Amino acid sequence: MAARTVVVSAMGPNDDIAARIFASIAALPLHEQADAIHALIGSALKQMPLETIHEIRAEIRGQFSDDIPIVRSTLDLIDGQLALREIAGAAIWR
């Protein structure tokens, strides 16, 4: 029996979904892309644990200059979500 070669793809099912989402956003007119990115991120932030949000914020700050408008506005969005959670305390905030 011949040996089989198994090829493992670096892109899993979740990456494929992410790639399709980003391709859809990239297909939008430039002036609509930021709103679409913010809508996507804003929805995801509401579901994330607090520590994950802090990690994502730190990663964005570490990889991108906050002089870039979309980066600055995304950091503002994240900061807003963090502030809402702080204000809400133990209350249901979603």
Biopython code that builds the backbone (N, CA, C, O; Angstrom):
import numpy as np
from Bio.PDB.StructureBuilder import StructureBuilder

atoms = [
    (1, "MET", "N", (0.849, -1.177, 0.000)),
    (1, "MET", "CA", (0.000, 0.000, 0.000)),
    (1, "MET", "C", (0.898, 1.246, 0.000)),
    (1, "MET", "O", (1.844, 1.322, 0.783)),
    (2, "ALA", "N", (0.616, 2.192, -0.847)),
    (2, "ALA", "CA", (1.412, 3.413, -0.957)),
    (2, "ALA", "C", (1.123, 4.344, 0.217)),
    (2, "ALA", "O", (0.009, 4.388, 0.738)),
    (3, "ALA", "N", (2.142, 5.079, 0.616)),
    (3, "ALA", "CA", (1.981, 6.047, 1.710)),
    (3, "ALA", "C", (1.137, 7.216, 1.234)),
    (3, "ALA", "O", (1.256, 7.670, 0.096)),
    (4, "ARG", "N", (0.290, 7.688, 2.121)),
    (4, "ARG", "CA", (-0.557, 8.838, 1.789)),
    (4, "ARG", "C", (0.058, 10.107, 2.344)),
    (4, "ARG", "O", (0.596, 10.114, 3.451)),
    (5, "THR", "N", (-0.020, 11.150, 1.594)),
    (5, "THR", "CA", (0.437, 12.451, 2.061)),
    (5, "THR", "C", (-0.782, 13.254, 2.480)),
    (5, "THR", "O", (-1.744, 13.401, 1.726)),
    (6, "VAL", "N", (-0.719, 13.764, 3.692)),
    (6, "VAL", "CA", (-1.808, 14.591, 4.196)),
    (6, "VAL", "C", (-1.339, 16.030, 4.197)),
    (6, "VAL", "O", (-0.295, 16.351, 4.766)),
    (7, "VAL", "N", (-2.094, 16.880, 3.572)),
    (7, "VAL", "CA", (-1.765, 18.300, 3.524)),
    (7, "VAL", "C", (-2.687, 19.030, 4.488)),
    (7, "VAL", "O", (-3.910, 18.918, 4.401)),
    (8, "VAL", "N", (-2.093, 19.771, 5.398)),
    (8, "VAL", "CA", (-2.875, 20.541, 6.361)),
    (8, "VAL", "C", (-2.911, 21.984, 5.891)),
    (8, "VAL", "O", (-1.877, 22.622, 5.695)),
    (9, "SER", "N", (-4.107, 22.476, 5.717)),
    (9, "SER", "CA", (-4.275, 23.855, 5.276)),
    (9, "SER", "C", (-4.108, 24.792, 6.454)),
    (9, "SER", "O", (-4.618, 24.525, 7.542)),
    (10, "ALA", "N", (-3.404, 25.876, 6.246)),
    (10, "ALA", "CA", (-3.241, 26.872, 7.300)),
    (10, "ALA", "C", (-4.535, 27.630, 7.548)),
    (10, "ALA", "O", (-4.716, 28.219, 8.614)),
    (11, "MET", "N", (-5.418, 27.618, 6.591)),
    (11, "MET", "CA", (-6.666, 28.352, 6.736)),
    (11, "MET", "C", (-7.784, 27.383, 7.096)),
    (11, "MET", "O", (-8.204, 26.582, 6.261)),
    (12, "GLY", "N", (-8.262, 27.452, 8.320)),
    (12, "GLY", "CA", (-9.342, 26.600, 8.775)),
    (12, "GLY", "C", (-10.681, 27.208, 8.429)),
    (12, "GLY", "O", (-10.748, 28.258, 7.790)),
    (13, "PRO", "N", (-11.763, 26.543, 8.855)),
    (13, "PRO", "CA", (-13.104, 27.042, 8.530)),
    (13, "PRO", "C", (-13.361, 28.459, 9.045)),
    (13, "PRO", "O", (-13.994, 29.260, 8.358)),
    (14, "ASN", "N", (-12.876, 28.773, 10.242)),
    (14, "ASN", "CA", (-13.082, 30.120, 10.775)),
    (14, "ASN", "C", (-12.311, 31.162, 9.982)),
    (14, "ASN", "O", (-12.788, 32.281, 9.793)),
    (15, "ASP", "N", (-11.115, 30.797, 9.517)),
    (15, "ASP", "CA", (-10.335, 31.716, 8.693)),
    (15, "ASP", "C", (-11.013, 31.948, 7.351)),
    (15, "ASP", "O", (-10.964, 33.052, 6.809)),
    (16, "ASP", "N", (-11.643, 30.912, 6.817)),
    (16, "ASP", "CA", (-12.350, 31.043, 5.545)),
    (16, "ASP", "C", (-13.518, 32.020, 5.693)),
    (16, "ASP", "O", (-13.753, 32.855, 4.820)),
    (17, "ILE", "N", (-14.234, 31.909, 6.791)),
    (17, "ILE", "CA", (-15.341, 32.836, 7.045)),
    (17, "ILE", "C", (-14.801, 34.251, 7.188)),
    (17, "ILE", "O", (-15.359, 35.189, 6.617)),
    (18, "ALA", "N", (-13.721, 34.412, 7.944)),
    (18, "ALA", "CA", (-13.122, 35.736, 8.117)),
    (18, "ALA", "C", (-12.657, 36.304, 6.782)),
    (18, "ALA", "O", (-12.845, 37.488, 6.506)),
    (19, "ALA", "N", (-12.054, 35.464, 5.961)),
    (19, "ALA", "CA", (-11.587, 35.925, 4.648)),
    (19, "ALA", "C", (-12.757, 36.394, 3.789)),
    (19, "ALA", "O", (-12.646, 37.392, 3.076)),
    (20, "ARG", "N", (-13.870, 35.683, 3.854)),
    (20, "ARG", "CA", (-15.051, 36.096, 3.083)),
    (20, "ARG", "C", (-15.625, 37.405, 3.599)),
    (20, "ARG", "O", (-16.042, 38.258, 2.815)),
    (21, "ILE", "N", (-15.648, 37.564, 4.918)),
    (21, "ILE", "CA", (-16.151, 38.808, 5.501)),
    (21, "ILE", "C", (-15.271, 39.977, 5.070)),
    (21, "ILE", "O", (-15.774, 41.015, 4.642)),
    (22, "PHE", "N", (-13.955, 39.803, 5.184)),
    (22, "PHE", "CA", (-13.048, 40.884, 4.805)),
    (22, "PHE", "C", (-13.119, 41.179, 3.315)),
    (22, "PHE", "O", (-13.004, 42.337, 2.912)),
    (23, "ALA", "N", (-13.305, 40.159, 2.491)),
    (23, "ALA", "CA", (-13.453, 40.380, 1.050)),
    (23, "ALA", "C", (-14.721, 41.168, 0.756)),
    (23, "ALA", "O", (-14.734, 42.032, -0.121)),
    (24, "SER", "N", (-15.791, 40.868, 1.496)),
    (24, "SER", "CA", (-17.049, 41.609, 1.317)),
    (24, "SER", "C", (-16.877, 43.071, 1.704)),
    (24, "SER", "O", (-17.376, 43.968, 1.023)),
    (25, "ILE", "N", (-16.170, 43.301, 2.797)),
    (25, "ILE", "CA", (-15.923, 44.681, 3.234)),
    (25, "ILE", "C", (-15.054, 45.407, 2.214)),
    (25, "ILE", "O", (-15.306, 46.569, 1.892)),
    (26, "ALA", "N", (-14.034, 44.724, 1.709)),
    (26, "ALA", "CA", (-13.136, 45.337, 0.722)),
    (26, "ALA", "C", (-13.868, 45.687, -0.568)),
    (26, "ALA", "O", (-13.448, 46.585, -1.296)),
    (27, "ALA", "N", (-14.960, 44.982, -0.853)),
    (27, "ALA", "CA", (-15.724, 45.251, -2.075)),
    (27, "ALA", "C", (-16.618, 46.485, -1.942)),
    (27, "ALA", "O", (-17.118, 47.003, -2.940)),
    (28, "LEU", "N", (-16.814, 46.948, -0.721)),
    (28, "LEU", "CA", (-17.644, 48.142, -0.502)),
    (28, "LEU", "C", (-16.915, 49.389, -0.983)),
    (28, "LEU", "O", (-15.688, 49.391, -1.084)),
    (29, "PRO", "N", (-17.658, 50.444, -1.276)),
    (29, "PRO", "CA", (-16.999, 51.721, -1.576)),
    (29, "PRO", "C", (-16.164, 52.144, -0.361)),
    (29, "PRO", "O", (-16.532, 51.881, 0.784)),
    (30, "LEU", "N", (-15.068, 52.783, -0.626)),
    (30, "LEU", "CA", (-14.120, 53.146, 0.429)),
    (30, "LEU", "C", (-14.784, 53.875, 1.592)),
    (30, "LEU", "O", (-14.468, 53.606, 2.751)),
    (31, "HIS", "N", (-15.692, 54.785, 1.297)),
    (31, "HIS", "CA", (-16.319, 55.574, 2.356)),
    (31, "HIS", "C", (-17.251, 54.743, 3.237)),
    (31, "HIS", "O", (-17.641, 55.201, 4.311)),
    (32, "GLU", "N", (-17.618, 53.527, 2.808)),
    (32, "GLU", "CA", (-18.481, 52.654, 3.604)),
    (32, "GLU", "C", (-17.700, 51.585, 4.375)),
    (32, "GLU", "O", (-18.250, 50.930, 5.260)),
    (33, "GLN", "N", (-16.431, 51.412, 4.040)),
    (33, "GLN", "CA", (-15.646, 50.344, 4.654)),
    (33, "GLN", "C", (-15.455, 50.537, 6.151)),
    (33, "GLN", "O", (-15.574, 49.578, 6.914)),
    (34, "ALA", "N", (-15.162, 51.754, 6.584)),
    (34, "ALA", "CA", (-14.933, 51.997, 8.010)),
    (34, "ALA", "C", (-16.190, 51.684, 8.820)),
    (34, "ALA", "O", (-16.106, 51.075, 9.887)),
    (35, "ASP", "N", (-17.357, 52.099, 8.316)),
    (35, "ASP", "CA", (-18.611, 51.801, 9.019)),
    (35, "ASP", "C", (-18.839, 50.297, 9.121)),
    (35, "ASP", "O", (-19.282, 49.804, 10.158)),
    (36, "ALA", "N", (-18.541, 49.576, 8.060)),
    (36, "ALA", "CA", (-18.722, 48.126, 8.065)),
    (36, "ALA", "C", (-17.766, 47.457, 9.050)),
    (36, "ALA", "O", (-18.152, 46.537, 9.771)),
    (37, "ILE", "N", (-16.532, 47.918, 9.075)),
    (37, "ILE", "CA", (-15.547, 47.367, 10.019)),
    (37, "ILE", "C", (-15.986, 47.648, 11.449)),
    (37, "ILE", "O", (-15.915, 46.766, 12.304)),
    (38, "HIS", "N", (-16.436, 48.864, 11.712)),
    (38, "HIS", "CA", (-16.885, 49.210, 13.065)),
    (38, "HIS", "C", (-18.109, 48.406, 13.481)),
    (38, "HIS", "O", (-18.213, 47.994, 14.636)),
    (39, "ALA", "N", (-19.030, 48.180, 12.562)),
    (39, "ALA", "CA", (-20.218, 47.382, 12.871)),
    (39, "ALA", "C", (-19.818, 45.945, 13.226)),
    (39, "ALA", "O", (-20.341, 45.360, 14.174)),
    (40, "LEU", "N", (-18.898, 45.398, 12.459)),
    (40, "LEU", "CA", (-18.423, 44.038, 12.705)),
    (40, "LEU", "C", (-17.702, 43.941, 14.045)),
    (40, "LEU", "O", (-17.988, 43.052, 14.848)),
    (41, "ILE", "N", (-16.784, 44.843, 14.279)),
    (41, "ILE", "CA", (-16.015, 44.825, 15.526)),
    (41, "ILE", "C", (-16.922, 45.117, 16.717)),
    (41, "ILE", "O", (-16.815, 44.467, 17.757)),
    (42, "GLY", "N", (-17.807, 46.089, 16.567)),
    (42, "GLY", "CA", (-18.707, 46.444, 17.660)),
    (42, "GLY", "C", (-19.580, 45.280, 18.091)),
    (42, "GLY", "O", (-19.798, 45.077, 19.286)),
    (43, "SER", "N", (-20.077, 44.519, 17.139)),
    (43, "SER", "CA", (-20.895, 43.340, 17.460)),
    (43, "SER", "C", (-20.073, 42.286, 18.179)),
    (43, "SER", "O", (-20.538, 41.681, 19.145)),
    (44, "ALA", "N", (-18.864, 42.067, 17.714)),
    (44, "ALA", "CA", (-18.003, 41.054, 18.333)),
    (44, "ALA", "C", (-17.583, 41.474, 19.747)),
    (44, "ALA", "O", (-17.541, 40.643, 20.654)),
    (45, "LEU", "N", (-17.277, 42.751, 19.931)),
    (45, "LEU", "CA", (-16.846, 43.228, 21.249)),
    (45, "LEU", "C", (-17.881, 42.954, 22.330)),
    (45, "LEU", "O", (-17.534, 42.643, 23.470)),
    (46, "LYS", "N", (-19.129, 43.068, 21.974)),
    (46, "LYS", "CA", (-20.199, 42.872, 22.954)),
    (46, "LYS", "C", (-20.230, 41.449, 23.491)),
    (46, "LYS", "O", (-20.756, 41.206, 24.577)),
    (47, "GLN", "N", (-19.678, 40.519, 22.747)),
    (47, "GLN", "CA", (-19.697, 39.111, 23.145)),
    (47, "GLN", "C", (-18.398, 38.658, 23.811)),
    (47, "GLN", "O", (-18.352, 37.572, 24.388)),
    (48, "MET", "N", (-17.359, 39.461, 23.742)),
    (48, "MET", "CA", (-16.040, 39.058, 24.228)),
    (48, "MET", "C", (-15.877, 39.290, 25.722)),
    (48, "MET", "O", (-16.439, 40.227, 26.288)),
    (49, "PRO", "N", (-15.091, 38.413, 26.349)),
    (49, "PRO", "CA", (-14.724, 38.675, 27.745)),
    (49, "PRO", "C", (-13.828, 39.914, 27.822)),
    (49, "PRO", "O", (-13.131, 40.252, 26.865)),
    (50, "LEU", "N", (-13.858, 40.561, 28.941)),
    (50, "LEU", "CA", (-13.108, 41.801, 29.149)),
    (50, "LEU", "C", (-11.617, 41.635, 28.857)),
    (50, "LEU", "O", (-11.017, 42.483, 28.198)),
    (51, "GLU", "N", (-11.027, 40.566, 29.335)),
    (51, "GLU", "CA", (-9.584, 40.384, 29.126)),
    (51, "GLU", "C", (-9.244, 40.215, 27.651)),
    (51, "GLU", "O", (-8.174, 40.640, 27.216)),
    (52, "THR", "N", (-10.130, 39.606, 26.878)),
    (52, "THR", "CA", (-9.900, 39.461, 25.441)),
    (52, "THR", "C", (-9.931, 40.822, 24.758)),
    (52, "THR", "O", (-9.132, 41.087, 23.860)),
    (53, "ILE", "N", (-10.840, 41.675, 25.179)),
    (53, "ILE", "CA", (-10.911, 43.025, 24.607)),
    (53, "ILE", "C", (-9.615, 43.783, 24.885)),
    (53, "ILE", "O", (-9.084, 44.458, 24.004)),
    (54, "HIS", "N", (-9.110, 43.669, 26.108)),
    (54, "HIS", "CA", (-7.839, 44.332, 26.441)),
    (54, "HIS", "C", (-6.692, 43.773, 25.595)),
    (54, "HIS", "O", (-5.832, 44.530, 25.144)),
    (55, "GLU", "N", (-6.675, 42.459, 25.377)),
    (55, "GLU", "CA", (-5.625, 41.849, 24.557)),
    (55, "GLU", "C", (-5.693, 42.345, 23.110)),
    (55, "GLU", "O", (-4.667, 42.655, 22.504)),
    (56, "ILE", "N", (-6.896, 42.417, 22.570)),
    (56, "ILE", "CA", (-7.068, 42.883, 21.189)),
    (56, "ILE", "C", (-6.638, 44.341, 21.072)),
    (56, "ILE", "O", (-5.968, 44.722, 20.112)),
    (57, "ARG", "N", (-7.024, 45.149, 22.047)),
    (57, "ARG", "CA", (-6.636, 46.560, 22.027)),
    (57, "ARG", "C", (-5.117, 46.699, 22.032)),
    (57, "ARG", "O", (-4.551, 47.483, 21.271)),
    (58, "ALA", "N", (-4.467, 45.923, 22.902)),
    (58, "ALA", "CA", (-3.001, 45.970, 22.990)),
    (58, "ALA", "C", (-2.354, 45.502, 21.688)),
    (58, "ALA", "O", (-1.344, 46.058, 21.255)),
    (59, "GLU", "N", (-2.935, 44.491, 21.077)),
    (59, "GLU", "CA", (-2.395, 43.988, 19.813)),
    (59, "GLU", "C", (-2.521, 45.030, 18.705)),
    (59, "GLU", "O", (-1.585, 45.231, 17.931)),
    (60, "ILE", "N", (-3.666, 45.688, 18.628)),
    (60, "ILE", "CA", (-3.855, 46.742, 17.629)),
    (60, "ILE", "C", (-2.857, 47.865, 17.857)),
    (60, "ILE", "O", (-2.224, 48.342, 16.915)),
    (61, "ARG", "N", (-2.717, 48.289, 19.108)),
    (61, "ARG", "CA", (-1.761, 49.375, 19.418)),
    (61, "ARG", "C", (-0.332, 48.981, 19.092)),
    (61, "ARG", "O", (0.472, 49.811, 18.667)),
    (62, "GLY", "N", (-0.018, 47.689, 19.297)),
    (62, "GLY", "CA", (1.336, 47.219, 19.031)),
    (62, "GLY", "C", (1.664, 47.079, 17.556)),
    (62, "GLY", "O", (2.828, 47.166, 17.165)),
    (63, "GLN", "N", (0.649, 46.863, 16.738)),
    (63, "GLN", "CA", (0.890, 46.596, 15.324)),
    (63, "GLN", "C", (0.654, 47.785, 14.403)),
    (63, "GLN", "O", (1.204, 47.843, 13.303)),
    (64, "PHE", "N", (-0.163, 48.731, 14.851)),
    (64, "PHE", "CA", (-0.538, 49.832, 13.963)),
    (64, "PHE", "C", (-0.363, 51.180, 14.651)),
    (64, "PHE", "O", (-0.494, 51.290, 15.871)),
    (65, "SER", "N", (-0.071, 52.182, 13.874)),
    (65, "SER", "CA", (0.021, 53.537, 14.381)),
    (65, "SER", "C", (-1.390, 54.092, 14.590)),
    (65, "SER", "O", (-2.257, 53.951, 13.727)),
    (66, "ASP", "N", (-1.606, 54.719, 15.736)),
    (66, "ASP", "CA", (-2.943, 55.279, 15.957)),
    (66, "ASP", "C", (-3.132, 56.610, 15.245)),
    (66, "ASP", "O", (-4.128, 57.301, 15.459)),
    (67, "ASP", "N", (-2.168, 56.968, 14.395)),
    (67, "ASP", "CA", (-2.328, 58.128, 13.514)),
    (67, "ASP", "C", (-3.206, 57.778, 12.305)),
    (67, "ASP", "O", (-3.704, 58.668, 11.616)),
    (68, "ILE", "N", (-3.390, 56.481, 12.054)),
    (68, "ILE", "CA", (-4.217, 56.029, 10.948)),
    (68, "ILE", "C", (-5.677, 56.156, 11.393)),
    (68, "ILE", "O", (-6.054, 55.589, 12.419)),
    (69, "PRO", "N", (-6.495, 56.881, 10.648)),
    (69, "PRO", "CA", (-7.864, 57.151, 11.096)),
    (69, "PRO", "C", (-8.690, 55.919, 11.471)),
    (69, "PRO", "O", (-9.384, 55.945, 12.487)),
    (70, "ILE", "N", (-8.635, 54.848, 10.685)),
    (70, "ILE", "CA", (-9.431, 53.665, 11.011)),
    (70, "ILE", "C", (-8.921, 53.000, 12.291)),
    (70, "ILE", "O", (-9.705, 52.440, 13.057)),
    (71, "VAL", "N", (-7.624, 53.063, 12.517)),
    (71, "VAL", "CA", (-7.056, 52.503, 13.746)),
    (71, "VAL", "C", (-7.511, 53.339, 14.938)),
    (71, "VAL", "O", (-7.945, 52.800, 15.956)),
    (72, "ARG", "N", (-7.407, 54.660, 14.802)),
    (72, "ARG", "CA", (-7.821, 55.546, 15.898)),
    (72, "ARG", "C", (-9.301, 55.358, 16.231)),
    (72, "ARG", "O", (-9.672, 55.276, 17.402)),
    (73, "SER", "N", (-10.136, 55.291, 15.208)),
    (73, "SER", "CA", (-11.567, 55.152, 15.464)),
    (73, "SER", "C", (-11.908, 53.766, 16.020)),
    (73, "SER", "O", (-12.850, 53.627, 16.801)),
    (74, "THR", "N", (-11.154, 52.750, 15.625)),
    (74, "THR", "CA", (-11.366, 51.410, 16.184)),
    (74, "THR", "C", (-10.959, 51.376, 17.646)),
    (74, "THR", "O", (-11.650, 50.775, 18.468)),
    (75, "LEU", "N", (-9.851, 52.011, 17.979)),
    (75, "LEU", "CA", (-9.435, 52.097, 19.391)),
    (75, "LEU", "C", (-10.472, 52.869, 20.206)),
    (75, "LEU", "O", (-10.756, 52.516, 21.351)),
    (76, "ASP", "N", (-11.036, 53.925, 19.613)),
    (76, "ASP", "CA", (-12.101, 54.675, 20.296)),
    (76, "ASP", "C", (-13.329, 53.797, 20.537)),
    (76, "ASP", "O", (-13.956, 53.867, 21.594)),
    (77, "LEU", "N", (-13.664, 52.974, 19.548)),
    (77, "LEU", "CA", (-14.784, 52.047, 19.686)),
    (77, "LEU", "C", (-14.531, 51.058, 20.826)),
    (77, "LEU", "O", (-15.413, 50.802, 21.645)),
    (78, "ILE", "N", (-13.325, 50.512, 20.868)),
    (78, "ILE", "CA", (-12.962, 49.579, 21.936)),
    (78, "ILE", "C", (-13.005, 50.280, 23.287)),
    (78, "ILE", "O", (-13.540, 49.737, 24.254)),
    (79, "ASP", "N", (-12.446, 51.480, 23.359)),
    (79, "ASP", "CA", (-12.466, 52.232, 24.613)),
    (79, "ASP", "C", (-13.893, 52.527, 25.066)),
    (79, "ASP", "O", (-14.189, 52.507, 26.261)),
    (80, "GLY", "N", (-14.769, 52.799, 24.110)),
    (80, "GLY", "CA", (-16.172, 53.036, 24.438)),
    (80, "GLY", "C", (-16.820, 51.797, 25.035)),
    (80, "GLY", "O", (-17.576, 51.893, 26.001)),
    (81, "GLN", "N", (-16.526, 50.636, 24.463)),
    (81, "GLN", "CA", (-17.066, 49.390, 24.993)),
    (81, "GLN", "C", (-16.539, 49.127, 26.407)),
    (81, "GLN", "O", (-17.283, 48.687, 27.283)),
    (82, "LEU", "N", (-15.254, 49.399, 26.615)),
    (82, "LEU", "CA", (-14.674, 49.225, 27.951)),
    (82, "LEU", "C", (-15.328, 50.173, 28.954)),
    (82, "LEU", "O", (-15.593, 49.786, 30.092)),
    (83, "ALA", "N", (-15.589, 51.409, 28.536)),
    (83, "ALA", "CA", (-16.237, 52.384, 29.415)),
    (83, "ALA", "C", (-17.664, 51.958, 29.753)),
    (83, "ALA", "O", (-18.093, 52.075, 30.901)),
    (84, "LEU", "N", (-18.394, 51.469, 28.763)),
    (84, "LEU", "CA", (-19.761, 50.997, 29.008)),
    (84, "LEU", "C", (-19.778, 49.866, 30.032)),
    (84, "LEU", "O", (-20.636, 49.828, 30.913)),
    (85, "ARG", "N", (-18.838, 48.962, 29.909)),
    (85, "ARG", "CA", (-18.776, 47.854, 30.858)),
    (85, "ARG", "C", (-18.430, 48.337, 32.256)),
    (85, "ARG", "O", (-18.963, 47.834, 33.245)),
    (86, "GLU", "N", (-17.543, 49.307, 32.334)),
    (86, "GLU", "CA", (-17.187, 49.851, 33.646)),
    (86, "GLU", "C", (-18.384, 50.545, 34.285)),
    (86, "GLU", "O", (-18.638, 50.371, 35.476)),
    (87, "ILE", "N", (-19.111, 51.320, 33.512)),
    (87, "ILE", "CA", (-20.294, 52.028, 34.017)),
    (87, "ILE", "C", (-21.380, 51.022, 34.433)),
    (87, "ILE", "O", (-22.017, 51.180, 35.475)),
    (88, "ALA", "N", (-21.578, 50.001, 33.613)),
    (88, "ALA", "CA", (-22.650, 49.035, 33.873)),
    (88, "ALA", "C", (-22.346, 48.137, 35.061)),
    (88, "ALA", "O", (-23.265, 47.631, 35.705)),
    (89, "GLY", "N", (-21.085, 47.936, 35.354)),
    (89, "GLY", "CA", (-20.734, 47.053, 36.458)),
    (89, "GLY", "C", (-21.263, 45.656, 36.210)),
    (89, "GLY", "O", (-20.999, 45.059, 35.167)),
    (90, "ALA", "N", (-22.018, 45.130, 37.181)),
    (90, "ALA", "CA", (-22.552, 43.775, 37.079)),
    (90, "ALA", "C", (-23.855, 43.715, 36.308)),
    (90, "ALA", "O", (-24.388, 42.630, 36.075)),
    (91, "ALA", "N", (-24.377, 44.870, 35.908)),
    (91, "ALA", "CA", (-25.646, 44.889, 35.183)),
    (91, "ALA", "C", (-25.495, 44.257, 33.801)),
    (91, "ALA", "O", (-24.386, 44.139, 33.278)),
    (92, "ILE", "N", (-26.598, 43.863, 33.231)),
    (92, "ILE", "CA", (-26.580, 43.336, 31.868)),
    (92, "ILE", "C", (-26.415, 44.518, 30.928)),
    (92, "ILE", "O", (-27.250, 45.423, 30.930)),
    (93, "TRP", "N", (-25.378, 44.534, 30.140)),
    (93, "TRP", "CA", (-25.024, 45.696, 29.313)),
    (93, "TRP", "C", (-25.138, 45.395, 27.826)),
    (93, "TRP", "O", (-25.005, 46.313, 27.017)),
    (94, "ARG", "N", (-25.374, 44.177, 27.443)),
    (94, "ARG", "CA", (-25.406, 43.818, 26.023)),
    (94, "ARG", "C", (-26.721, 44.228, 25.467)),
    (94, "ARG", "O", (-26.979, 44.026, 24.281)),
]
sb = StructureBuilder()
sb.init_structure("model")
sb.init_model(0)
sb.init_chain("A")
sb.init_seg("    ")
for serial, (resi, resn, name, xyz) in enumerate(atoms, 1):
    if name == "N":
        sb.init_residue(resn, " ", resi, " ")
    sb.init_atom(name, np.array(xyz, "f"), 0.0, 1.0, " ", f" {name:<3s}", serial, name[0])
structure = sb.get_structure()
